[in-house]
Each structure stands twice: as structure tokens, then as C-alpha cells.
């Protein structure tokens, strides 16, 4: 985990300068932006990827490292199945071991009601040819020897995988650079240049770049960027705290979670831990604006969020964060180049304690590192993958809702197809941008 979390202290691998002209500008150097740029370049487009801070500096390197089909919204599942295949291909092309391993994902059930929900989702998996299966309490005990408690059962998908995000996404960026993508770090896009309703370029802190198409893959910053162009997207961001243990005995090679704790084995011999049901929402102006869209989610799971009265200064939904600025003005993206929230110390202590209690035979569980990230989330917990209905030439890929790392190559390939006007190969109706304005009801995923 050397050099992680990624900060501005990390040397810029791609210092620029940016070109004055390109075919497509991709905004954002996370897994979605990097993969989109890669597949566009492979299709022969001149692509410039602009990242305000560092490649993978935000949530794309701070996530749990799960590459899962299990539990996905049915509309996401076909894209995720494709993503698994693409991950294998990209890992073979990478210039280093990114930790990609097929070790499975398991959801542990506390009670019969949870088991019923998992069984319903397993039917969706079977319809898509995914190898999900149900486990009874005895099978759970056999799969997880040493557990201090007994579960009602579990759902597991053996074909699911894991990787090390802080290694994987920079490695994908190197693949993209070799494919011809012009990557520039430390270069914020301030706003779009739009004439007669269509994109003619972008204004960056380093000057204007002429282009006809833009992909917005700005993660937690996307809604703020769009609002400056008069486009409202009910995307918010929540803080998640993650813990890495020091190397410890191997109790399970894959990833697993119950309602309180998630854990997965890392390549360095430790475990990555996170708490369940404690995403932290910093309440700001956008939270109030978006509240009507989030009411179904709040009613369905009122205790899955913890609320904080205000975001730290400069955060996307901070009370003092500007919502309007011009092409010549310093943007919020330059003032905070990497969104680097502090981890919640209480949760760090809790997950360490919970993991030690779950596996008492491990002995002391030592925290090697702790960090946090801001997850871009949507009212229906699925992303926007769509051409903008407001600005011709703009494609939006955001609101991954904690699902972005695993689905990244598949989502990137779909976004590239949207840019080029090609057949996407998947039904993206569920992910259209207009679903929040066309009167459609908010439809939550089955899990």
C-alpha cells in the first residue's frame, strides 16, 4: 500500500501540457473515465483525459476492491458480466500484478427475511447465467471456519473477483496511455464551451481545448459541474470509512459481508474492512434540493445513512462551495484537487473490534491504515450512463453509487459506444438522465 492514499504529494505521472485540439475530452481520471478513454482510443478517436488532481486520487482507489456481480440491479448485471471478462483481458495487458483474483463474494444472512431476499436475487442471477448459489448454515460454517457466530445462511457467487484498486486503476491508465490517450493530471476543466446547444470545446485552467464531444466522469463532482451549466442532477456523495489490517492469518480468501461488517483478503496478506449501513451524508444545499427524489430510499432504509450538519469547506455540497463561475474564474475543482475526507475514527475502532470478535482465533487485529472516500450516489442507487438531453455532444457517466470500481471497464465500454453512436449492446433505459425529470417513479434495486 506504499504511496496510498493518493494525494498531491504523489508525483504527477502525466504533467501535460494539454493539446489545443482533440476529438473527445474525458473529464475525470477515475476508473470510469480511464476505461472510457481507453475504449475510445482503441476505436481510433483522439482522446484527451483531464484530471484535476491525480489519476485514481479519489474513490477509484479508495473503494473495497470488490469486482462483483452479486447483488447488482438487474439492469446493471449484463454490463457487470461483460466487465468481468474485460477485467481479465486488462489484467493480462497490465505492466504489473493488479491483484486480480477470482475468490468469490458472499453475503451472510442474519435471519430468514434476509435469506428470502437473497433467494429472490439468486433467481435473477440464474436467469443471467451467473453461478450464484445459496448456502445453509452448515455450508456457511464450512466455508468460513473459525467464525464465532452462526448465520441463518448465505448467498455466494464464486465467479466474482477482487483486485487492489490503488494498483489497478493507475495500471489501466498506463494501458490507456499506451493506446494513445493523452492524459493530463493537475488540469481542471472549468466549464464547457457551448454554442447553439452543442459542445465546441472546453475551458480548462490551462486554456481552451477545441473538441466536439465530452464525457463527464467526475464522480462526486459531476453534479456541481453540471449545475454550473444549468443542469440539475440529484446526485449526492456520502463518506465511507475503510480500514486495512496488518498481515494476518488467512481466514477467507474472498470477500464477504453481513449487515454490520464487510471484509476481503488483500494481496499483501491483510484484510480490508468496512462497516455496513453507516454511509455518512454531509447535508448541504444539494441535499435539500434533491430530497424529494431520495424519499423512497429513505423510507425503504431509514437507518442506512448517518447525517452530518455540514460538509468540510470546499466539498462538492459544501455550504460555501460556489455553484456558478466563469471560464476565467478559478473553479472549485482547482481549490480542492483531491477529495480526501478524514476517516471516521469511531468506525475505524468499530470495524477492527467487530472483525476481531467475528474471528477470535486470530488474536490481535492491528490497523495498518485507515482512509475515507466520498461515494457519488443516486436516489435509485444506479448510475447515469447517457447522452445529455440538454447539451449535444455531452455524455454523462456518474452516480456509480459504490458500484463503480467493479463495473468500470464495462461502463467505460458502454460510454465509449454512446460517444461514437455505436450500438451499446446493453439496454441503458434504466440509466437515462431524464428519469428524474420525466415523471418516472424512483425504482430501487432488489437488494
KOLKEGU-151512 format. One record per residue (C-alpha): residue in one letter; y, x, z. Coordinates in pm, whole numbers, padded with zeros to 5 digits, always signed. Each point is the difference from the previous one (the first is absolute). Layout:
KOLKEGU-151512
aYXZ...
end
This chain:
KOLKEGU-151512
x+00000+00000+00000x+00228+00300-00047x+00345-00100-00122x-00042-00366+00096x+00187-00228+00044x+00186+00092-00316x+00371+00050+00071x+00300+00161-00165x-00115+00325+00161x-00279+00000-00258x+00108+00196-00306x+00079-00213-00303x-00278+00070-00249x+00192-00174-00280x+00371+00087+00047x+00114-00112-00346x+00253-00032-00152x-00065-00342-00151x+00026-00048-00376x+00287-00190-00160x-00235-00223-00198x-00354-00134+00038x-00208-00301-00100x-00087-00126+00349x+00142+00078+00344x-00234-00059+00293x+00182-00041+00331x-00208+00116+00295x-00245+00285+00054x-00267-00182+00197x-00349-00076-00124x+00114-00301-00207x+00280+00185-00176x-00207+00313-00059x-00294-00190-00147x+00224-00216-00218x+00172+00309-00137x-00334+00170-00065x-00142-00284-00207x+00326-00042-00192x+00000+00370-00088x-00361-00017-00112x+00103-00281-00232x+00258+00225-00164x+00318-00112+00178x+00268+00243+00114x+00006-00069+00373x+00236+00121+00271x-00096-00068+00361x+00291+00017+00244x-00062+00031+00373x+00291-00002+00245x-00187+00218+00250x-00342+00156-00047x-00313-00114-00181x-00209-00212+00240x+00256+00049+00277x-00024-00358+00122x-00283-00251+00033x-00216+00147-00277x-00085+00297+00224x+00022-00181+00335x-00264-00270-00053x-00352-00014+00140x-00165+00151-00308x-00223-00303-00067x-00098-00075-00360x-00148-00343+00046x-00107-00302-00196x-00101-00180+00319x+00229-00277+00122x+00229+00002-00304x+00166-00308-00141x-00227-00129-00280x+00273+00067-00257x+00025+00364+00113x-00373+00060-00001x-00049+00061-00375x+00287+00252+00001x-00151+00169+00305x-00341+00024-00165x+00170+00178-00290x+00189+00221+00246x-00327+00126+00151x-00110+00120-00344x+00339+00159-00065x-00001+00177+00338x-00328+00168-00092x+00140+00111-00335x+00320+00131+00155x-00183+00183+00278x-00196+00186-00267x+00329+00102-00165x+00173+00105+00321x+00060+00368+00068x-00132-00034+00356x-00235-00207+00214x+00196-00314+00091x-00265-00113+00247x-00131-00281-00218x-00327-00119+00151x-00203-00319-00039x-00065-00080+00365x+00058-00376+00015x+00230-00234+00189x-00119-00229+00280x+00175-00290+00176x-00143-00062+00347x+00000-00359+00123x+00074-00103+00358x-00123-00356-00038x-00165-00260-00221x+00330-00119-00144x+00076+00346-00135x-00351+00024-00139x+00050-00327-00185x+00316+00134-00159x-00175+00319-00103x-00294-00193-00144x+00240-00205-00211x+00161+00317-00134x-00342+00155-00066x-00060-00288-00242x+00313+00108-00192x-00132+00357-00008x-00337-00112-00135x+00172-00194-00279x+00174+00324-00104x-00311+00215+00022x+00115+00186+00313x-00275+00122+00235x+00139-00162+00319x-00262-00112+00251x-00010-00155+00344x-00141+00172+00308x-00148-00162+00308x+00061+00147+00348x-00309+00218-00017x+00098+00144-00338x+00349+00074+00133x-00146+00190+00296x-00221+00200-00235x+00290+00086-00233x+00230+00094+00289x-00214+00177+00262x+00176+00068+00324x+00223-00309+00005x+00088-00113+00350x+00012-00367-00097x-00198-00250-00202x+00153-00183-00298x-00088-00343-00138x-00069+00166-00336x+00190+00165-00281x+00077+00009-00370x-00043+00328-00185x+00060+00126-00354x-00189+00326-00056x+00172+00079-00334x+00345+00022+00162x+00150+00346+00039x+00249+00213+00190x+00229+00292-00086x+00269+00211+00163x+00331-00158-00114x+00226+00300+00068x-00226+00205-00228x-00090-00266-00255x+00342-00126-00110x+00155+00346-00053x-00317+00091-00193x+00049-00310-00219x+00359+00109-00060x-00124+00338-00123x-00235-00181-00242x+00296-00208-00121x+00216+00311-00046x-00274+00163-00206x-00011-00317-00212x+00369+00044-00080x+00177-00208+00265x+00339+00146+00089x+00010-00025+00380x+00325+00061+00188x+00015+00000+00380x+00322-00033+00195x+00153-00221-00268x+00082-00358+00099x+00052-00274-00256x+00316-00175+00112x-00015-00299-00231x-00104-00126-00343x+00228+00010-00303x-00031-00349-00150x+00170-00132-00314x-00045-00355-00130x-00280-00058+00249x-00213+00299-00093x-00039+00355+00128x+00178+00278-00187x-00042+00270+00263x+00021+00089+00367x+00273+00158+00208x-00131+00273+00227x+00172+00231+00245x-00036+00268-00269x+00149-00212-00277x-00103-00265-00251x-00335-00003-00178x-00039-00203-00316x-00319-00208-00011x-00115-00343-00112x-00251-00071+00277x-00022+00051+00374x-00283-00046+00248x+00115-00070+00355x-00265+00130+00240x+00230+00065+00294x-00225-00124+00281x+00199-00110+00304x+00327+00061-00189x-00069-00224-00300x+00159-00321+00130x+00317+00189+00095x+00021+00153-00348x-00044-00341-00163x+00253-00172+00225x+00270+00236-00129x-00071-00156-00343x+00017-00356+00127x-00378-00045+00015x-00150-00141+00319x-00358+00098+00087x-00137-00107+00340x-00154+00338+00072x+00021+00140+00352x-00142+00312+00160x-00193+00046+00323x-00071+00310+00205x-00361+00109+00052x-00095+00283+00235x-00292+00228-00084x-00181+00259+00210x-00212+00298-00105x-00249+00136+00252x-00108+00360+00024x-00348+00075-00144x-00262-00194+00190x-00366-00099-00029x-00088-00205-00308x-00063-00354+00122x+00046-00173-00338x+00067+00151-00343x+00195-00291-00142x+00282-00233+00098x-00026-00293+00239x+00219-00246+00186x-00013-00280+00250x+00298-00213+00096x+00134+00265+00237x-00082+00340-00153x-00053+00160-00342x-00155+00342-00046x-00129+00222-00279x-00147+00346-00024x+00225+00270-00148x-00101+00303-00203x+00114+00235+00281x-00249-00147+00247x+00242-00222+00189x+00063-00374-00017x+00303-00193-00117x+00071-00286+00241x+00230-00302-00014x+00053-00313+00205x-00076-00341-00144x+00246-00288+00002x+00306+00192+00115x+00215+00050-00309x+00360+00033+00118x+00277-00183-00184x+00356+00120+00052x+00213-00311-00037x+00293+00034-00237x+00197-00206-00256x-00287-00017-00249x-00240-00123+00267x+00225-00301+00057x+00043-00062-00373x-00374+00019-00064x-00109-00200+00306x-00082-00327-00188x-00242+00190-00226x-00179+00153+00301x-00050-00322+00198x-00357-00060-00132x-00098+00355+00101x+00160-00042+00343x-00180-00330+00058x-00335+00144-00104x+00027+00314+00215x+00293-00030+00243x-00107+00299+00208x-00072+00250-00279x+00358+00131+00012x+00210+00160+00269x+00373-00051-00037x+00273+00256+00059x+00367-00108+00017x+00139+00252-00248x-00112+00272-00238x+00115+00359+00051x+00315+00095-00187x-00052+00040-00373x-00329-00190-00023x-00032-00242-00297x+00064-00309+00214x+00239+00165+00245x+00299-00209+00101x+00244+00263-00126x-00191+00100-00313x+00218-00079-00304x-00122-00273-00236x+00249+00079-00277x+00109+00331-00152x+00107+00132-00338x-00133+00263-00236x+00245+00257+00134x-00064-00079+00367x-00243+00176+00227x-00294-00240+00039x-00210-00078+00308x-00283+00189-00172x+00197+00322+00023x+00094-00056+00362x-00366-00037+00098x-00214+00186-00247x-00322-00042+00196x-00067-00304+00218x-00154+00171+00299x-00027-00239+00297x-00106+00131+00336x-00349-00105+00112x-00030-00249+00282x-00105+00213+00298x-00155-00298+00177x-00227-00069-00297x-00093+00367-00028x-00128-00012+00356x-00171-00336-00054x-00201+00095-00308x-00114+00327+00155x-00110-00189+00309x-00172-00276-00201x-00193+00246-00217x-00113+00196+00304x-00113-00323+00167x-00185-00113-00313x-00191+00330-00011x-00025+00121+00361x-00257+00263-00096x+00260+00191-00199x+00169+00141+00304x+00376+00068-00011x+00178-00123-00312x+00290+00232-00077x+00298-00109-00210x+00071+00263-00265x+00290-00182-00167x+00173-00337-00009x+00235-00147-00257x+00131-00329-00131x+00085-00151-00337x+00182-00306-00128x-00229-00231-00197x+00162-00216-00267x-00132-00351+00047x+00026-00340-00168x-00023-00357+00135x-00341-00055-00165x-00127+00354+00072x-00048+00089-00367x+00231+00209-00220x+00237-00068-00285x-00136+00144-00326x+00219-00148-00269x+00273+00035-00256x+00330-00099+00155x+00104-00352-00105x+00364+00105+00051x+00040+00333-00180x-00175+00083-00326x-00174+00336+00012x-00055-00001+00377x-00355-00006+00137x-00052-00044+00376x-00293+00139+00197x+00061-00045+00371x-00097-00188+00317x-00347+00155+00020x-00030-00136+00356x-00206+00290+00132x-00241-00011-00296x+00176+00246-00228x-00181+00330+00049x-00344-00127-00095x+00111-00218-00289x+00257+00253-00123x-00174+00123-00318x-00094-00355-00104x+00346-00140+00071x+00162+00294-00177x-00215-00054-00309x+00099-00371-00001x+00371+00079+00036x-00022+00249-00286x-00153-00270-00218x+00284-00238+00090x+00255+00262-00103x-00171+00054-00335x-00062-00368-00070x-00376+00059-00008x-00274-00227+00127x-00026+00063+00372x-00364-00096+00024x+00053-00195+00324x+00161-00331+00089x+00330+00089+00169x+00117-00359+00053x-00040+00033+00376x+00235+00300-00003x+00289-00142-00204x+00349+00056+00135x+00103-00362-00058x-00252-00143+00247x+00268+00007+00271x+00253-00195-00205x-00204-00242-00215x-00099-00234+00284x-00354+00135+00037x-00144-00029+00350x-00070+00321+00190x-00374+00060-00025x-00151+00245+00250x-00309+00214-00066x-00333-00114+00148x-00008+00287+00251
end
